[in-house]
Amino acid sequence: LAPWVPVVGLEIHAQISSNSKLFSGSKVQFAAPPNSLVSFFDASLPGTLPVLNKRCVEAAVMTGLALNCTINKKSLFDRKHYFYADLPVSMQC
């Protein structure tokens, strides 16, 4: 094992307290009626683009720094595309 160095990575899913969604300006409200807090982007209308919630990114970075984590200088986000009959927009938002 001398030439090998073990590297362990952790993926943590934590909910950030925010008044709006991460990639749209739609409000977040517990127990809101179904489909009542949906923007054009959330509905995947053609031509709509995401708007990143800067406050959520700042909160995530501050949490990482508080935990002594290394923060990447650049992050990329990709949409997952699916081909399911019950998912007409072919993506998970």
DSSP file (Angstrom, degrees, kcal/mol; ACC not computed):
  #  RESIDUE AA STRUCTURE BP1 BP2  ACC     N-H-->O    O-->H-N    N-H-->O    O-->H-N    TCO  KAPPA ALPHA  PHI   PSI    X-CA   Y-CA   Z-CA
    1    1 A L    >         0   0    0      0, 0.0     3,-1.3     0, 0.0     0, 0.0   0.000 360.0 360.0 360.0  -0.6    0.0    0.0    0.0
    2    2 A A  T 3   +     0   0    0      1,-0.3     0, 0.0     3,-0.1     0, 0.0   0.876 360.0  44.7 -55.3 -44.4    3.0    2.3    0.1
    3    3 A P  T 3  S+     0   0    0      0, 0.0     2,-0.4     0, 0.0    -1,-0.3   0.623 103.9  80.0 -78.2  -7.6    2.3    4.0   -3.3
    4    4 A W    <   -     0   0    0     -3,-1.3     0, 0.0     2,-0.0     0, 0.0  -0.800  60.2-163.6-103.6 138.8   -1.4    4.4   -2.6
    5    5 A V        -     0   0    0     -2,-0.4     2,-0.2     2,-0.0    -3,-0.1  -0.976  23.2-127.2-118.3 119.7   -2.9    7.1   -0.4
    6    6 A P        -     0   0    0      0, 0.0     2,-0.4     0, 0.0    -2,-0.0  -0.436  24.7-168.7 -67.3 135.9   -6.5    6.6    0.8
    7    7 A V        -     0   0    0     -2,-0.2     2,-0.5     2,-0.0    -2,-0.0  -0.996   1.6-165.2-126.3 128.4   -8.8    9.5    0.0
    8    8 A V        -     0   0    0     -2,-0.4     2,-0.4     2,-0.0     0, 0.0  -0.956   3.6-167.7-117.1 129.2  -12.3    9.6    1.6
    9    9 A G        -     0   0    0     -2,-0.5     2,-0.4     2,-0.0    -2,-0.0  -0.913   4.7-155.8-116.2 144.5  -15.0   11.9    0.3
   10   10 A L        -     0   0    0     -2,-0.4     2,-0.6     2,-0.0    -2,-0.0  -0.954   3.5-160.1-119.0 136.9  -18.3   12.8    2.0
   11   11 A E        -     0   0    0     -2,-0.4     2,-0.5     2,-0.0    -2,-0.0  -0.971  16.2-171.3-114.6 118.4  -21.5   13.9    0.3
   12   12 A I        -     0   0    0     -2,-0.6     2,-0.6     2,-0.0    -2,-0.0  -0.928  12.9-157.5-116.4 130.0  -23.8   15.7    2.7
   13   13 A H        +     0   0    0     -2,-0.5     2,-0.4     2,-0.0    -2,-0.0  -0.925  24.6 164.0-105.5 115.9  -27.3   16.7    1.9
   14   14 A A        -     0   0    0     -2,-0.6     2,-0.4     2,-0.0    -2,-0.0  -0.994  36.3-121.8-134.1 139.0  -28.5   19.5    4.2
   15   15 A Q        -     0   0    0     -2,-0.4     2,-0.4     1,-0.0    -2,-0.0  -0.665  23.6-144.5 -82.5 129.2  -31.5   21.8    3.8
   16   16 A I        -     0   0    0     -2,-0.4     2,-0.6     1,-0.0    40,-0.1  -0.792  19.4-119.3 -93.9 133.1  -30.6   25.5    3.8
   17   17 A S        +     0   0    0     -2,-0.4     2,-0.3    39,-0.1    42,-0.1  -0.615  54.9 147.4 -73.0 115.5  -33.1   27.9    5.4
   18   18 A S        -     0   0    0     -2,-0.6    10,-0.1     1,-0.1     4,-0.1  -0.980  54.5-135.8-149.2 155.9  -34.2   30.2    2.6
   19   19 A N  S    S+     0   0    0     -2,-0.3     9,-1.8     8,-0.1     2,-0.3   0.565  91.7  35.6 -89.5 -10.5  -37.3   32.2    1.5
   20   20 A S  B    S-A   27   0A   0      7,-0.3     7,-0.2     1,-0.1     5,-0.1  -0.923  92.3 -88.4-140.0 165.9  -36.9   31.1   -2.1
   21   21 A K        -     0   0    0      5,-2.2    35,-0.1    -2,-0.3     3,-0.1  -0.172  37.9-113.1 -70.6 165.5  -35.8   28.1   -4.2
   22   22 A L  S    S+     0   0    0      1,-0.2    31,-2.5    30,-0.1    35,-0.1   0.887 110.4  24.3 -69.7 -40.5  -32.1   27.6   -5.2
   23   23 A F  S    S+     0   0    0     29,-0.2    28,-1.8    70,-0.2     2,-0.3   0.280 124.1  40.3-114.0  11.0  -32.6   28.0   -8.9
   24   24 A S  S    S-     0   0    0     26,-0.2    -3,-0.2     2,-0.2    29,-0.1  -0.971  77.4-117.0-149.1 165.2  -35.7   30.2   -9.2
   25   25 A G        +     0   0    0     -2,-0.3    -3,-0.0    -5,-0.1    27,-0.0   0.387  69.5 129.3 -84.3   5.2  -37.3   33.1   -7.4
   26   26 A S        -     0   0    0      1,-0.1    -5,-2.2    -6,-0.1    -2,-0.2  -0.327  62.8-111.6 -63.4 140.4  -40.3   31.1   -6.3
   27   27 A K  B     -A   20   0A   0     -7,-0.2     2,-0.5     1,-0.0    -7,-0.3  -0.277  19.1-135.7 -68.9 157.1  -41.1   31.3   -2.7
   28   28 A V        +     0   0    0     -9,-1.8     2,-0.4   -10,-0.1    -1,-0.0  -0.978  31.8 165.2-114.0 122.4  -40.7   28.3   -0.3
   29   29 A Q    >   -     0   0    0     -2,-0.5     3,-1.5     8,-0.1     8,-0.1  -0.963  36.1-120.6-143.2 121.6  -43.6   27.8    2.1
   30   30 A F  T 3  S+     0   0    0     -2,-0.4    -2,-0.0     1,-0.3     0, 0.0  -0.348  95.9   7.0 -61.4 136.2  -44.2   24.7    4.1
   31   31 A A  T 3  S+     0   0    0      1,-0.2    -1,-0.3    -2,-0.0     0, 0.0   0.696  86.6 160.4  64.9  23.5  -47.6   23.0    3.4
   32   32 A A    <   -     0   0    0     -3,-1.5    -1,-0.2     1,-0.1     3,-0.1  -0.433  52.1 -90.1 -68.1 150.1  -48.4   25.3    0.5
   33   33 A P    >   -     0   0    0      0, 0.0     3,-1.6     0, 0.0     4,-0.3  -0.268  58.2 -82.5 -58.7 148.7  -51.0   24.0   -1.9
   34   34 A P  T 3  S+     0   0    0      0, 0.0     0, 0.0     0, 0.0     0, 0.0  -0.235 111.3   3.8 -54.9 138.9  -49.6   21.8   -4.8
   35   35 A N  T 3  S+     0   0    0     -3,-0.1     3,-0.3     2,-0.1    -3,-0.0   0.676  96.4 114.7  60.1  22.7  -48.3   23.8   -7.7
   36   36 A S  S <  S+     0   0    0     -3,-1.6     2,-0.2     1,-0.2    -1,-0.1   0.656  72.6  48.5 -94.0 -17.0  -49.0   27.2   -6.0
   37   37 A L  S    S+     0   0    0     -4,-0.3     2,-0.4   -11,-0.1    -1,-0.2  -0.498  82.0 130.3-120.4  61.3  -45.3   28.3   -5.8
   38   38 A V        -     0   0    0     -3,-0.3     2,-0.2    -2,-0.2   -11,-0.0  -0.957  37.3-161.6-123.2 128.9  -44.1   27.6   -9.3
   39   39 A S     >  -     0   0    0     -2,-0.4     4,-1.8     1,-0.1     5,-0.1  -0.475  40.8 -98.7 -95.8 174.6  -42.2   30.0  -11.6
   40   40 A F  T  4>S+     0   0    0      1,-0.2     5,-2.1     2,-0.2     4,-0.2   0.885 127.0  51.1 -60.1 -38.1  -41.9   29.8  -15.4
   41   41 A F  T >45S+     0   0    0      1,-0.2     3,-1.7     2,-0.2    -1,-0.2   0.921 106.6  53.1 -65.2 -43.4  -38.5   28.1  -14.9
   42   42 A D  T 345S+     0   0    0      1,-0.3    -1,-0.2     2,-0.1    -2,-0.2   0.860 108.1  51.3 -58.8 -35.2  -39.9   25.6  -12.4
   43   43 A A  T 3<5S-     0   0    0     -4,-1.8    -1,-0.3    50,-0.0    -2,-0.2   0.449 112.4-124.6 -82.3  -0.4  -42.5   24.7  -15.0
   44   44 A S  T < 5 +     0   0    0     -3,-1.7    -3,-0.2     1,-0.2    -2,-0.1   0.847  41.8 178.3  60.9  38.4  -39.7   24.2  -17.6
   45   45 A L    > < -     0   0    0     -5,-2.1     3,-1.8     1,-0.1    -1,-0.2  -0.495  40.3 -91.9 -70.0 141.8  -41.2   26.6  -20.1
   46   46 A P  T 3  S+     0   0    0      0, 0.0    -1,-0.1     0, 0.0     3,-0.1  -0.228 108.8  19.8 -56.8 138.2  -38.9   27.0  -23.2
   47   47 A G  T 3  S+     0   0    0      1,-0.3     2,-0.3    -3,-0.1    -6,-0.1   0.321  89.1 129.9  87.8  -7.7  -36.4   29.8  -23.0
   48   48 A T    <   -     0   0    0     -3,-1.8    -1,-0.3    -8,-0.2     0, 0.0  -0.591  39.6-160.8 -82.6 143.0  -36.5   30.2  -19.2
   49   49 A L        -     0   0    0     -2,-0.3    -8,-0.1    -3,-0.1     2,-0.1  -0.886  21.2-103.7-121.7 152.0  -33.1   30.2  -17.4
   50   50 A P        -     0   0    0      0, 0.0     2,-0.5     0, 0.0   -26,-0.2  -0.378  21.0-151.8 -72.5 152.6  -32.3   29.6  -13.8
   51   51 A V        -     0   0    0    -28,-1.8     2,-0.2    -2,-0.1   -10,-0.0  -0.972  21.1-132.7-123.8 113.1  -31.4   32.4  -11.4
   52   52 A L        -     0   0    0     -2,-0.5     2,-1.0   -29,-0.1   -29,-0.2  -0.448  14.0-124.9 -71.7 132.9  -29.1   31.2   -8.6
   53   53 A N    >>  -     0   0    0    -31,-2.5     4,-1.6    -2,-0.2     3,-0.6  -0.675  21.8-164.4 -77.7 101.9  -30.1   32.2   -5.1
   54   54 A K  H 3> S+     0   0    0     -2,-1.0     4,-2.5     1,-0.2     5,-0.2   0.840  84.5  59.6 -59.7 -36.6  -26.9   34.0   -3.9
   55   55 A R  H 3> S+     0   0    0      1,-0.2     4,-2.2     2,-0.2    -1,-0.2   0.883 104.1  50.4 -61.7 -39.9  -27.9   33.8   -0.3
   56   56 A C  H <> S+     0   0    0     -3,-0.6     4,-2.3     2,-0.2    -1,-0.2   0.902 110.6  49.0 -66.1 -41.0  -28.1   30.0   -0.4
   57   57 A V  H  X S+     0   0    0     -4,-1.6     4,-2.6     2,-0.2    -2,-0.2   0.929 111.4  49.6 -64.3 -44.4  -24.6   29.7   -1.9
   58   58 A E  H  X S+     0   0    0     -4,-2.5     4,-2.7     1,-0.2    -2,-0.2   0.907 110.9  50.0 -60.9 -41.6  -23.2   32.1    0.7
   59   59 A A  H  X S+     0   0    0     -4,-2.2     4,-2.1     2,-0.2    -1,-0.2   0.898 111.4  48.7 -64.6 -40.2  -24.8   30.0    3.5
   60   60 A A  H  X S+     0   0    0     -4,-2.3     4,-2.3     2,-0.2    -2,-0.2   0.911 112.7  47.5 -66.2 -42.0  -23.3   26.8    2.1
   61   61 A V  H  X S+     0   0    0     -4,-2.6     4,-2.6     2,-0.2     5,-0.2   0.922 111.5  50.4 -65.4 -43.8  -19.9   28.3    1.7
   62   62 A M  H  X S+     0   0    0     -4,-2.7     4,-2.3     1,-0.2    -1,-0.2   0.891 110.7  50.0 -62.2 -38.4  -20.0   29.7    5.3
   63   63 A T  H  X S+     0   0    0     -4,-2.1     4,-1.5     2,-0.2    -1,-0.2   0.927 110.7  49.7 -64.6 -44.0  -21.0   26.3    6.6
   64   64 A G  H  <>S+     0   0    0     -4,-2.3     5,-3.0     1,-0.2    -2,-0.2   0.907 111.6  48.1 -60.5 -42.8  -18.2   24.7    4.7
   65   65 A L  H ><5S+     0   0    0     -4,-2.6     3,-1.6     1,-0.2    -1,-0.2   0.891 108.4  54.2 -65.6 -39.0  -15.7   27.2    6.1
   66   66 A A  H 3<5S+     0   0    0     -4,-2.3    -1,-0.2     1,-0.3    -2,-0.2   0.809 109.0  49.3 -64.2 -28.3  -17.0   26.7    9.6
   67   67 A L  T 3<5S-     0   0    0     -4,-1.5    -1,-0.3    -3,-0.1    -2,-0.2   0.282 118.9-113.5 -92.4   9.8  -16.4   22.9    9.2
   68   68 A N  T < 5 +     0   0    0     -3,-1.6    -3,-0.2     1,-0.2     2,-0.2   0.848  64.2 154.9  61.9  37.1  -12.8   23.6    8.0
   69   69 A C      < -     0   0    0     -5,-3.0     2,-0.5    -6,-0.1    -1,-0.2  -0.512  49.4-110.2 -89.8 161.3  -13.7   22.3    4.5
   70   70 A T        -     0   0    0     -2,-0.2     2,-0.5     0, 0.0    -1,-0.0  -0.821  30.8-148.5 -89.7 128.3  -11.9   23.3    1.2
   71   71 A I        -     0   0    0     -2,-0.5     2,-0.1    -6,-0.0   -10,-0.0  -0.871  14.1-126.4-101.9 125.0  -14.2   25.4   -1.0
   72   72 A N        -     0   0    0     -2,-0.5     3,-0.1     1,-0.1    -1,-0.0  -0.403   8.0-138.4 -66.3 143.5  -13.8   25.0   -4.7
   73   73 A K  S    S+     0   0    0      1,-0.2     2,-0.4    -2,-0.1    -1,-0.1   0.752  90.2  33.0 -72.6 -23.8  -13.2   28.3   -6.6
   74   74 A K        -     0   0    0      2,-0.0     2,-0.4     0, 0.0    -1,-0.2  -0.998  65.8-174.3-138.1 134.5  -15.6   27.1   -9.3
   75   75 A S        -     0   0    0     -2,-0.4     2,-0.4    -3,-0.1     0, 0.0  -0.972   9.0-155.7-126.3 144.2  -18.7   25.0   -9.3
   76   76 A L        -     0   0    0     -2,-0.4     2,-0.4     2,-0.0    -2,-0.0  -0.920   2.3-156.7-118.7 145.3  -20.7   23.7  -12.2
   77   77 A F        -     0   0    0     -2,-0.4     2,-0.4     2,-0.0    -2,-0.0  -0.978   9.3-172.3-122.1 134.5  -24.3   22.6  -12.2
   78   78 A D        -     0   0    0     -2,-0.4     2,-0.3     0, 0.0    -2,-0.0  -0.956  21.6-125.5-124.7 144.6  -25.9   20.3  -14.8
   79   79 A R        -     0   0    0     -2,-0.4     2,-0.5    12,-0.0    14,-0.1  -0.690  22.8-129.5 -85.1 140.7  -29.5   19.4  -15.3
   80   80 A K        -     0   0    0     12,-0.5    12,-1.4    -2,-0.3     2,-0.5  -0.793  21.2-154.2 -89.0 129.2  -30.4   15.7  -15.3
   81   81 A H  B     -B   91   0B   0     -2,-0.5     2,-0.3    10,-0.2    10,-0.3  -0.895  13.7-177.2-107.4 134.1  -32.4   14.6  -18.3
   82   82 A Y        -     0   0    0      8,-1.7     2,-0.4    -2,-0.5     5,-0.0  -0.878  24.6-143.8-125.5 156.6  -34.7   11.7  -18.1
   83   83 A F        +     0   0    0     -2,-0.3     2,-0.4     6,-0.0    -2,-0.0  -0.704  44.1 144.1-122.2  78.3  -36.9    9.9  -20.6
   84   84 A Y    >   -     0   0    0     -2,-0.4     3,-1.6     3,-0.4     6,-0.2  -0.922  52.6-133.4-116.5 141.4  -40.0    8.9  -18.7
   85   85 A A  T 3  S+     0   0    0     -2,-0.4    -1,-0.1     1,-0.3     5,-0.0   0.827 108.5  50.3 -61.9 -31.7  -43.5    8.9  -20.0
   86   86 A D  T 3  S+     0   0    0      1,-0.2    -1,-0.3     2,-0.1    -3,-0.0   0.327 100.8  67.7 -91.2   9.2  -44.8   10.6  -16.9
   87   87 A L    X   +     0   0    0     -3,-1.6     3,-2.0     1,-0.1    -3,-0.4  -0.708  60.8 176.9-126.5  78.8  -42.2   13.3  -17.0
   88   88 A P  T 3  S+     0   0    0      0, 0.0    -1,-0.1     0, 0.0    -2,-0.1   0.730  77.3  55.0 -61.9 -25.2  -43.0   15.4  -20.1
   89   89 A V  T 3  S-     0   0    0      2,-0.2     3,-0.1     1,-0.0    -6,-0.0   0.524  99.6-135.8 -87.0  -3.3  -40.3   18.0  -19.7
   90   90 A S    <   +     0   0    0     -3,-2.0    -8,-1.7    -6,-0.2     2,-0.3   0.685  69.8  88.1  61.0  22.8  -37.6   15.3  -19.5
   91   91 A M  B    S-B   81   0B   0    -10,-0.3     2,-0.6    -8,-0.0   -10,-0.2  -0.995  70.4-130.0-148.3 155.6  -35.8   16.8  -16.6
   92   92 A Q              0   0    0    -12,-1.4   -12,-0.5    -2,-0.3    -5,-0.0  -0.922 360.0 360.0-104.7 121.8  -35.9   16.8  -12.8
   93   93 A C              0   0    0     -2,-0.6   -70,-0.2   -51,-0.1    -1,-0.1   0.419 360.0 360.0-101.3 360.0  -35.9   20.3  -11.3
